[in-house]
């Protein structure tokens, strides 16, 4: 798989705000202009999905390929067993091999939207000087076979304890007098060895990562130079915070996951739509592929017009992660939700209706008048997603109706009856856009003649309807 470069990689990194530090900017530029450069970023398998906090690195691999170079998405099947101490106050929870494999499978699905893999390539293709198809090796392939004493003799002698103690990942723990296990202390040796091994196997010349990985990356460069006599490079991106100082990748409801089964495309779209005014331009550069002149135009919008730029951001980011249909459906659902009546949610435009991907709710294809079970589609990353829907039966209502507290819990808007009562007491619960003031309120069959809209705050909504 060979691509015609669309731009110079380092120019893209600088212009769009990805570049924090580089070990040798001039040398790397020379390598990038001299031919295809294989470059990697490692991702440990600590969860079944990556979240928005990893999206900068994912986009860097995307642009690397767009610029005619080869992305290597390194799965940390081996290093996950150790746990990266970088930026952590405490040791990561150790996972079983089965859980690591399960997480790895979920993470693999993220990348298919961002980079192109050549599934037909063999090893000779990968080593071809013009090959730019993405590959996804697992560092367990080489780390699992290491023998401890030979590893220390061959590679441990190249690491200085004095220097290792100076890296931020270690100093953070020591300065706070928090324990750092010998297992974690070895992580930087293993990551350095990854770079050496990838250079041997694929000719990899560049490791990229967040700025918190600087020490680990420098170790890998030094080890590869000492052992293989090769010149390789490191490049880091800034850690992204919002303009108000919040850490990127988190929302009020928790992590903003990239897999649809862990966060619906509708909620993903809403995350980007709710971007602060001061962050819109920067996020358009980092998290979309829109041309810079178009971003400059959107960034210059003021007042209410900035909301149009936020919608462009939400649509572009959602389309990259979940596909264009999901982005179109999410925008249509959001628009309908802020109209004054519930009826507009059931317009005839089927494309604007959506399947629900929330694991806590039933999955439906059409929102009105069709057999729910026959139309169910669960956990597909390509679903057109809409608003969560709870469908009740008459048995659920009983003779006395169903309490509004139960509705909020069963719809997934809150996790417990206690949380629902607190939401009501604080004035954040609404039913058909009217405040709920009585936690003891009950709804009977007559109340569900039309679908009921539940709202928890201003941005989280669900529909409840009475089935046949």
N, C-alpha and C positions, 0 to 999 in steps of 0.2 A: 504494500500500500504506500504510494508516494503522493505527496500533495505539493501543489504549487504554493509557495509562501505568499500570504496576503499582507504581511507587514513584518517589520523587524522586531523580534521578540523583546529586546531590552527597551526599545522605544515605546512599545506598548506598556511594558511594566512601569516605566517612568511616567508616561502620560496619563495612565489610568490610576496611579497611586498604589501600585503593588510593591514597589521597591523600597525596602528599608535599608539593608546593608548587602554588600557583595564583597567577597574575599579578594577579587581581582577583576574589577569592572572592565578594564581595557583588555585583559587576557580573555575573559569570557566573551566579550564582543567579537574578538578575533576568531574564536572557536565557532561562534554562532554564524558568522558570515562565511566561514570556510566550509560548511557542509552541515549535514544533519547531526544534531547533538541529542543523544539520549539523556534524559533528565528524570529524576525520581523525587517523589514525596512519599513518606511512609505513613501509614494509618494503622494504629493499633485497633484491635477488635474488642473494644470494651463495652459496646452496646450494639443492638441489632440494626442501628442506623447511625449515620453521621448527622450532625445538626448544622445549623447555619454558621456556627462558629468555625466550621471547617470549610466553609464555602469559598473563602478567599483562596485557599490552597487548591481546591478543585478547579476554580476558574483559572488559576495560573497554569494548570495542566491543560485546560481547554485552549488557552491562548498559545501555549507552547506548540500544540499540534496545529493550530490555525496558522502559525508562522513557519510551518514546515519541519518541525522537529518531533522527536519521539517521546511521548509520555510513558513513564513507568510508574504504575500505581502499585506500590509495594504494600502488600498485606502483612501485618505484623503477627502472623500466627505463632511465631516464636517469642518475640519481644513482649507480647501481651501477657505471657506467663510470668514476666518479671515486673512490668509496670514502670512507666516513665515517670520519674519524680519531678519533671520540669513543671514549674508553676503550681505544684501541689503542696498543701500544708501537711498532708498525711499520706500514708501509703495507700495505693489503690487496692481494692478488694481483689484477691486472687481468684481467677475463674477456672472452671474445669475445662478440659480439652473439648468436651462436647459443646459447652456454651460458647467457647471461642469459635468453633466451626459454625455454629448457628449464627453468631454475630457476623462472621465473615460473609456468609451467604447473603445476609441482609444488606451489608455495605456494598457488595458487588453490584447490586441492583441500582444503586445511586449513580454509579459512574457511566452507565450506558447512555444516559441523557447528555452527558457533558463531553465525553471523548469517544472516538471511534476505535473499536477493537477489531482486529483482523483475525477472526476465529480460524481461518484456514492457514494461517502462517505457521511454518515450521521453524526450527532453530536457525537454519541457514538464512531464512528470510529475515529473521530478527537481527541477525548480524550484518545484513546487507547495508552498505553505506547510504542507501536512499530509502530505507524502510522507516516509515513514520507512524505505523499503526500502533496504538496503545497496547501495552502488555500489563498483566497483573500477576507477578510472581508472589510467592509466599515465603517469607524469610525463615519459616520452619524448615524449608527444604535444605538449608545449610546449617542453621543453628542447632537443629535437633541432633545432628551427627557430630557436633564438636565434642572432643574429649578434653576434659578440664585441664589436666596438667599440660598436654601439648599446646592447648590454646594459650595458656598463661606463658609458656616458654616462647612461643612463636610471636605472640601479639601483645601480651600484657607488659612486656619489657619496653614497649614503645610509648607507654602512658606514664606521665609523671603525676604522682599523688598530689604534689604541691599545686600543680596546675588544675587538676580535677577539683580540688577543694576551693578553687577560686571561681568556679562557674556558678551562675545564679541558682541553678537547680539544687545545688548542694548548699550554698551559702544561705538560702532562704530558710532551710530547715535548721541549720546550725545556729544562725543568728536568733531564731525564735526558740532555740533549745527544744526543738521537736525531733523525734527519732527519725533517722534515715537508716534503713536496713542495709546490710551488705549486699543483699539481693538487688535492691534498687541502685545501689552505688555502681553495680556492674552494668547497668543499663547503657551507659554511654559507651562502654567498650563494645557491646553488642551492636549498637547503632553504627558505630564507626566501622565495625567489621562488615555490616550490610553494604556500606558504600564500596569497600574494597571488593567484596564478592560480586556486586552488581557491575563494577568496572571490569572485573575479570570475565564475567559471563556475557555482558551485553555491550561493553565499551562505554558504559555510563560515565559522563563527564561532569554532571551537575547534580547537586542535591539542593532542594528547595524546602522551605518550611517557614513557620512563624518565627518571629524574632526571639521567642523563648527557646528555640532550638539552636540558637547560634553556637553555643558551646559544643553540643553534640555534632553539629555539622563540621565545625573546625577540627574536631578530633578525627572525623572520618577522612577529611582532606589530608591531615598530617599522616595518618596511618597508610593511606593509599600511596602517598608520596614516598614514605619510608620503605614500604614493603614492595610496591610495584614500580617505584620510580616514575610515577605518572603525575602529570599536572591535571588536577581536577579543581572544581570550583564549587562555591557555596553562595546561595542567594536567599535572603529572608524577606518576608513581608511584615508590615506593622501589625501588631495586635489591634483589632478593630473595636473601638468603643463608640457608642452613640454620642451625639453632641452633649448630652446631659451627663455623660460619664458612665452610663450603664454598659455592662459587658455584652458584646454582640452575641446573638444566639440564644438569648433568654427572653421570655415574655412573661406576662403576669401569670399565665397558665403553666409555665415551665419551659423546657427546651423546645426549640423550633426545629423539629426533626425533618429530614429530607425524604423519608419514605412515607408513602401515602397511608400505609396501614398504621403508622404511629402518629401522624398528624394529617388531617384531611387537607386536600388542596384548597378548599375554601378557607380554612383557618390559616394556611400558609399564605394565601393571597391577602388575607386581612392583616397579617403581620407586616407585610410590605406596604400595604395601603396606609397603615398607621405610623409610618416613618415620620419622624419629626422634620419640620420644615428645613432646619439647618443641615440635615443629613441627606436630603434628596439627591443633590448633584453628585456627592461623593459615592453614594450607593448605586446610582445609575452607572457610574464609571466602573465600579468594582464588580457589580453583580448582574450586569446585562452586557450585551454586545452591541448596543446602540452606538452609532457613530458619534464621535466627540462633538461635532458641530451641532447635532441634534440635542445632545445632552446640555450643551451650553445654552441653547435656546430654552429648554425646559427649566434649567437651573435659574434662569433670569426671571421666571414668572413670579409674581407677587400676589399677596392677598389670597382671595379664594381661588385664583387661577393655579396656585401651587398644588391644589388638590388634583388637577388634571395630570400634573407631572407624577404625583404619587400613584395614580391609576396606571400610568404608563410603566412605572417601576414595578408595580404589583403584577401587571400582565406579563411583562417581559421576564421577570424572575420566576413566576409560576410556570410560564411556558417552557422555560429551560428545565425546570425540575420535574414537571408533571405532564408536559405537552400542551399544545395550543388549545385543544378542546377544553381541558380542565381550567385554563385561564379564562376563556370566554364564559364558561358556565359559572365560574366563581364570581366574575364581575356582574353577570346578569342576576345572580342570586343576591349579591350585596345590594345592587340597585333596587331589587324588588323589596328587600327587607326594610329599606328606609322610606318606602312609599307609605301613605297613610292607611292603606287597608291590606288585609291578608289576601284578598281575592286575587291580586295581581301576581301572587306567587304561582298561580295556577293558570297562567296564560297558555295559549295553544302552542307556543314555540317550544317544541320538545327539546331542542338543543339547550335552551336556557334552563330546563329542568335537569336535575342531576341525581346520580346515585349518591348515597350517603356512605362515606368510608369510615366513619367513626366506629371503632370496635365496640363501643358501648351501646350502639343503637342498631336497629334492624336495617338491613341494606335494601333499598328500593330503587327500581329503575324509573318508573313513572310516578309522579307524586300524587296522581289523582285517578281514580276510577279503573285500576287494573289490579290483576292478581299479584299480590306482593311476593309470595313465595316463588312463583314462576319467574319473576323478574329479578330476583335477588342476584347480586354480583358482589362477592366479598373480597376485600383486600387487593384489588387490582390497581397497580400504580398508574394505569391509564384511564381510570374512571373520570367521567365528567362529574364533578362534585358539586353538591348543593348544600342546603341547610339540613342539619340533623332533624330527623323526623321520628317521633314516638307514636306508634299506632296502638291504641287501646282496644280491648274488647269490652262487650257489655258486662262480662263477668268481672272485669277489672273494676267496674264502677259499683257493682253490688247494688244494694237497695238504698244506700246512703250517699252514693257518689264517691269520688276520690279526692283526697285532700290535695291542696295546692303544694304542700310540702313534698308529698310523694311525686307529684308531677315534675318538680324541679330535680329531684334525685333521679327518677327513672329516665328523664331526658338527658342526663349526663351533664347538666349545667352546674350541678354541685355534687359533692361526693358523699354527703350524709344529710340526714334530717337536721342535725344540729347546725350544719353549715347553711342549709336552706332557711332555717329560722333566723339565723344571724343576718343573712342577706335581706330578709323581709324587714327585720328590725332596723336595719341601716338604710332602708329605702331604696335598695338596689334591685328589688324584684318587681317585674311588671308582667301583667297579663293583658294581652291585646293592647299594649302600650299604656295601660292604666296601672298606677302603683298598687301593689298588693300590700295591704295594711294589716290583714288578719291571717296569722299563721294557721288558724283553724278553719279557714274557708274551704268549702268542698264544692266540687263541680259534678253535676249530673248529666244525663244523656242530652237534655235540652241545651246545655251549654256547649255541646260539641256538634250542634247542627252545622256549624262551619268550623274549619280548622282553627285551633287556638294557638296564638303566638305567645311564647314565653321568652322573657329577656332577663338576663343576669348582667346588670350594668348596661352600658351603652353599646357594647360590641359583641356580646355573646348571646345567641338566640337559638331557639329550637321551635319546631311546630309539633303540636299534638292533635291527632285526629282520631275519630272513632271509626273502627273498621266495621265490616259487615257483621 
